[in-house]
Amino acid sequence: SDVANLRTTARKEGDYYIVNGAKKWITNGIFSDFFTVAVRTGGKGMGGLSLLLLEKGMEGLNCRHMKCSGVWPSGTTYITLEDVKVPAKNLIGMEGNGFKMIMRNFNHERWGFVVQANRLARVCLEDAFNYAMGRETFDKKLVDHQVIRWKISEMA
């Protein structure tokens, strides 16, 4: 994601922000009642970003479930925002400070992805090894075939 250059805007009008834009690939968005939305309240780059809290029922906020192969339960959502009137009190933190908050969250989120991917790879390796230990072909265990041992060692 190129967070610093996002295009969803929030224009301040009195005690409200008027939000326009779209958000795509929002995991569990279809099930959510509230959204933390990054918006451009200032100029270009990271200094112009802020965070707003939006409610699903706000006029102009529409959610559409995206049909993604293999991840139906994730509730992946496409959200459109057309002149959504958001109270200024829904600003999270200070205006223009959104990029810092997003990056702080991304660091933990990305570390979680690394841990999950590593663990899943280890589970796959263990399952492959256990299968090779139990399966027999040509009157010997699968793991006793040199090419299988080589493939398992490459996985490790």
N, C-alpha and C positions, 0 to 999 in steps of 0.2 A: 504494500500500500504506500502511496505517495501522500502521506498524511498532510504534510506542510502545504500541499497544493490542492486540497479538496475544494469543491465548488459549491457546496450547499451554503446558502447565505442566511444571515439573520440581520435584518435592518431594524434599528431601534426606533420606535414610534411611541413617545410618551412612556407609559408604564408597561409597554409590551415590546416584544420582538416579533417581526413578521418573517417567518422562515419559509424558504423556497429551495427545492432541490430534490435529491433522491439518495437513498442508501440501499446498497445491494449486498447480498450474501450475509444477511444478519441472522446468525444462528439463534434458534429458538424465538425469533421475532414474532412469529405467528401466535405464540402462546403468551407473549409479554403484554402487560398492561401499561408499562412505563418504558421509556427509551432514554438513554444518555446519548445525546446527539452532538457530534462535533460540527460546528458551524463557523463560517467566516464572518466575523463581526468587524474586522479591520482590513488593513491592506494585505498585500501579497506575503507569502511565506508563513513561517511558524508563529510569528508575533501577532498575526491577525486572527488566530483561532480561539474560540471559546467553547464551553460545554453548556448545553441546556438540557433540562429535564422535560421531556414531552410525554403526554398521556395519550394512550391509544385512541380515546374517544374525541380528541380535539378535531374540530372542523378543518378539513383540508389534508388530514393525515390518513393515508390509505395504505393498507398492508395487503400484499398478495403472496401467497405461498408459492415458492419456486419448486418446480419438480426436478429434483436432482437425483441422478442415478446412484443408488446404493446408500443414500443418506436420508431416507424419508422421515425417520423419527426426529431428525435435527430441527425440523421446523424452519428451514432456511427461507428467508423472507426478503421481498423487494418492497421497499417503503418509498412512497412518493409524498412530497411535502409541497402543498400549493397554498400559499398565503396563510400558513398556520399561525394563528395569533397565540403567542406564548407569553404568559406573565413574566415581567422582568425579574420577579422574585425567584423564578425557576433557573436563573443563572447559577451554575455550579462554580464556586471559586470566584476568581476575578476575571473580568473581561480581558481577553488577550493572553490568558494563562493556560488555555486548553491544551496546547501542544505538549507542555511539560507534564500535565496530568496524564495525557494519553500515553506518552512514552514511558512514564513510570509504570503504568499498567502493562504495556506491551512487554517490558523487560521480564516481568513475572510470567506473563502469559506464554511468551516464547520459550522460556526455560521449562515450563510445564510441557510444551509440545516436545521438546528435546527428551525429557524424561520419559514421556509416553512412548515415543518412537523407539528409544533405546530398550525399554522394557518389552515392547511388542516384538522387537527383533530377537531378543533373548528367548522369549516364549516360543517363537517360530523355530529357532535353532534347537531348543530342547525337544519340541514335538518331532522335528525331523530326525533327531538323534534317536529318540525313543522308538519311532517307527522303524528306523533302520536296524535297531537292535532286535525288534520283534519279528519282522518280516523275513521270510526265507525265499530265496530264489536259487535255482540250480543247486539244490541240496546244501546250501549254506546261508547264513544270515546275510542280509543285505549289506550290513556294515562291514562284512568281511570282503566285499568287493572293493578293490583299490580305488576305482573311480568314485564310488560312493563316499569312502573316507576322504578323498580329495575334495569332493563337493562340500561335505560337512566342514572340513577345515577351512575352506574358502568362505563359508558362511560366518565362521567365528571371527 
